[in-house]
Amino acid sequence: MKQILLSAHIVITVLLLSACGGGSKTSSVQEEGDTLKMRYATNLSVVKFPDYTMVSIRNPWDTLKILHTYLLTDKTQPVPENLPEGTVVRVPLERAVVYSVVHGSVLKELGQAKSIRGVCNLEYFKMPEVQDGCRNGEIVDCGNGMNPDIEKIIDLRPDAIMLSPFENSGGYGRVGKLGVPVIECADYMETSPLGRAEWLRFYGLLVGQEQRGDSLFVQIEKEYLAVKDLAAQATSRPTVLSDLKYGSAWYIAGGQSTTGRLYADAGADYVFAELPNSGSVPMAFEAVFDKGEHADFWLIKYNQPQDKTYKELQKDYSLYTRFKAFRERRIYGCNTYRIPFYEESPFHPEILLKDMVKIFHPELLEGYEPKYFSNLAE
């Protein structure tokens, strides 16, 4: 009997100690939190507490692990005591360094373009607010995202750095040692277009626009589902191939990527739907040709001053002419040099879905003019 009581006492003591320790402090306070239910995003969880909001980002490359945990606290109030483990972010952000035009555009749509105070990869930012801001000194050009100007970032004294994480990146070098919260924007690794768009709710929290982020997403979801339902009425399902060869590799979107899901929701069969990846996979031309030779449609993106033509595509790589979509003139291109594809489409999949339905099933959207894609000229 004494042995049983002793064992029970040890178990209770261990439980009490673990409840007080940093490792499970989170789980003990989460019981009091209000979890915001995510309808589509699989790599994002948000729990609200009286004094802070906990945002956990699941590691997209190892889903049993957490990539990062953020503790959003009101910058007008003292930092709460006894916070669980995580990166404290004082919100709303007012001096952010943004690496990607995708997230710069998100902040603009949330009404907080003014919070962008530094950018990397300026050449990709077609936003007038950013270009003008860099010219007049209101926004700092922090150089290339792969090797940013650390001194400029230090002088800027940002309250956060927003960047996209990559598998096996090895960390962020000196940027990760500045003591500035690094917001790992892993939205692009979501497995559905609406899953990625739902990250608007997180970005809204970061810039003090929670209600706006929520309402934007609700409208996007409503329109996307309506177009998806329309596509389901199609009587055929054409096959589709995407993108072009760059150098020795052809980067193919995985079947679990947002692109793969868009094709499916638009009433088409993606020739690489069986690829389990949610990101892109480099493949040899022969492997792509083997799967895509007979694809009915071919959607490409490119960046150049003049719109690409069939003649130019043949000049770029003569073997493109062997694809059925080339011979039957069913290649649709998006010239990102003049069309804000990357600025808009990641968080407006409803518009991109409409484009695809118009291409694959034109009879379902009579009178609609695609915003991003158009058939190549001769």
Residue pairs with C-beta under 8 A, 6 or more apart in sequence:
18 24
19 25
19 28
22 84
22 85
23 85
25 82
25 84
25 85
26 54
26 69
26 84
26 85
26 86
29 49
29 84
30 47
30 54
32 49
33 47
33 48
33 49
33 54
34 47
34 48
34 49
35 45
35 46
35 47
35 48
36 46
36 47
36 48
36 201
38 44
38 45
38 46
38 198
38 201
39 194
39 198
39 221
40 190
40 192
40 194
40 195
40 197
40 198
40 221
41 187
41 190
41 195
41 196
41 198
41 199
42 58
42 190
42 191
42 195
43 57
43 58
43 59
43 60
43 67
43 186
43 187
43 189
43 190
43 195
44 55
44 56
44 57
44 58
44 198
44 199
44 202
45 55
45 56
45 58
46 53
46 54
46 55
46 56
46 201
46 202
46 205
47 53
47 54
47 56
48 54
51 73
51 77
51 80
52 71
52 72
52 73
52 80
52 83
53 71
53 72
53 205
54 69
54 70
54 71
54 72
54 84
54 86
55 69
55 70
55 72
55 202
55 205
56 66
56 68
56 69
56 70
57 66
57 67
57 68
57 69
57 70
57 184
57 186
58 65
58 66
58 67
59 65
59 66
59 67
60 67
60 167
60 186
60 189
60 278
61 167
61 168
61 189
67 165
67 184
67 186
68 86
68 87
68 182
68 184
69 84
69 85
69 86
69 87
70 86
70 87
70 88
70 89
70 181
70 183
71 83
71 84
71 86
71 87
71 88
71 89
72 89
72 91
72 205
72 206
73 79
73 80
73 83
73 88
73 89
73 90
73 91
74 90
74 91
75 90
75 91
75 92
75 159
79 88
79 90
87 181
87 182
88 181
89 159
89 160
89 181
89 183
89 206
90 159
91 205
91 206
91 207
91 208
92 112
92 115
92 206
92 207
92 208
92 209
93 112
93 115
93 159
93 160
93 206
93 207
94 115
94 117
94 159
95 115
95 117
95 118
95 156
95 157
95 158
95 159
96 107
96 115
96 116
96 117
96 118
96 158
96 159
96 160
96 161
96 162
97 117
97 118
97 119
97 120
97 140
97 142
97 153
97 156
97 158
97 160
97 161
97 162
97 180
98 104
98 107
98 116
98 118
98 119
98 120
98 162
99 119
99 120
99 121
99 145
99 161
99 162
99 163
99 164
100 121
100 124
100 145
100 162
100 163
100 164
100 185
101 121
101 124
101 125
101 126
101 127
101 130
101 342
101 343
102 164
102 185
102 188
102 342
102 343
102 346
102 347
103 162
103 185
103 203
104 113
104 116
104 119
104 125
104 127
104 130
104 343
105 127
105 340
105 343
105 344
105 347
106 200
106 203
106 347
107 113
107 115
107 116
107 203
107 207
108 127
108 129
109 200
109 216
109 347
110 200
110 203
110 204
110 207
110 209
110 212
110 213
110 216
111 209
111 212
112 207
112 208
112 209
113 127
113 129
113 130
115 207
116 129
116 130
116 133
116 139
117 138
117 139
117 140
117 156
117 158
118 139
118 140
118 141
118 142
118 152
118 153
118 156
118 158
119 125
119 130
119 134
119 139
119 140
119 141
119 142
120 142
120 143
120 144
120 145
120 148
120 163
121 144
121 145
122 130
122 131
122 134
122 141
124 342
125 131
126 340
126 343
127 343
130 139
133 139
134 140
134 141
140 152
140 153
140 155
140 156
141 152
142 148
142 149
142 152
142 153
142 156
143 149
143 152
145 163
148 175
150 174
150 175
150 178
153 161
153 175
153 178
153 180
154 178
158 180
159 180
159 181
160 180
160 181
160 182
160 183
160 206
161 175
161 178
161 180
161 181
161 182
161 183
162 183
162 185
163 172
163 182
163 183
163 184
163 185
164 184
164 185
164 186
164 188
165 184
165 185
165 186
167 279
172 182
175 182
176 182
183 206
185 199
187 196
187 199
187 346
188 196
188 258
188 279
188 346
189 278
189 279
190 196
190 198
190 199
190 258
190 278
191 256
191 257
191 258
191 261
191 278
192 258
192 261
193 224
193 258
193 261
193 262
193 265
193 349
193 352
193 353
194 220
194 221
194 224
194 349
195 258
196 258
196 346
196 347
196 349
197 217
197 220
197 221
197 224
197 346
197 347
197 348
197 349
198 217
199 347
200 213
200 214
200 216
200 217
200 220
200 347
201 210
201 213
201 214
201 217
202 213
203 213
204 210
204 211
204 212
204 213
204 214
204 216
205 213
220 347
220 348
220 349
220 350
223 350
224 265
224 349
224 350
224 353
227 265
227 350
227 353
227 354
227 357
228 265
228 266
228 353
230 357
230 364
230 365
231 265
231 266
231 267
231 353
231 357
231 360
231 361
231 364
232 267
233 364
234 267
234 360
234 361
234 364
236 267
236 361
237 267
237 268
237 269
238 268
238 269
238 296
238 297
238 360
239 268
239 269
239 270
239 271
239 294
239 295
239 296
239 297
240 263
240 268
240 269
240 270
240 271
240 295
240 296
240 297
240 298
240 299
240 360
241 271
241 288
241 291
241 292
241 295
241 297
241 298
241 299
241 323
241 325
242 252
242 253
242 259
242 263
242 270
242 298
242 299
242 300
243 250
243 251
243 252
243 253
243 299
243 300
243 301
244 250
244 300
244 302
244 316
245 285
245 288
245 317
248 284
249 282
249 283
249 284
250 282
250 283
250 284
250 285
250 287
250 288
251 280
251 281
251 282
251 283
252 272
252 275
252 280
252 281
252 282
252 283
252 288
253 259
253 260
253 272
253 279
253 280
254 260
254 272
254 275
254 276
254 277
254 278
254 279
254 280
254 281
255 270
255 272
255 273
255 274
255 275
255 276
255 277
256 275
256 276
256 277
256 278
257 277
257 278
257 279
257 280
258 278
258 346
258 349
259 270
260 270
260 272
260 273
260 275
262 349
262 352
262 353
262 356
263 269
263 270
263 273
263 356
264 270
264 273
265 353
266 353
266 356
266 357
266 360
266 361
267 357
267 360
267 361
268 297
268 356
268 360
271 291
271 292
271 295
272 291
272 292
275 281
285 319
289 319
289 322
289 323
292 298
292 323
293 322
293 323
293 324
294 324
295 323
295 324
295 325
296 324
296 325
296 328
296 330
297 325
297 330
297 331
297 332
297 359
297 360
298 323
298 325
298 326
298 330
298 331
298 332
299 331
299 332
299 333
299 334
299 356
299 359
299 373
300 308
300 331
300 332
300 333
300 334
301 333
301 334
301 336
301 341
302 308
302 333
302 334
302 335
302 336
302 337
303 335
303 336
303 337
304 335
304 337
305 337
307 333
307 335
307 376
307 377
308 333
308 335
308 376
309 376
309 377
309 378
310 326
310 329
310 331
310 376
310 377
310 378
311 378
313 320
313 326
313 331
313 376
314 320
314 321
314 326
320 326
321 327
324 330
325 331
329 375
329 376
330 375
331 375
331 376
332 359
332 370
332 373
332 374
332 375
332 376
333 373
333 374
333 375
333 376
334 341
334 372
334 373
334 374
336 342
339 371
339 372
341 372
344 351
345 351
345 352
345 372
351 371
351 372
352 372
354 365
354 368
354 370
354 371
355 370
355 371
355 372
355 373
356 373
357 364
357 365
358 364
358 365
358 368
358 370
359 370
359 373
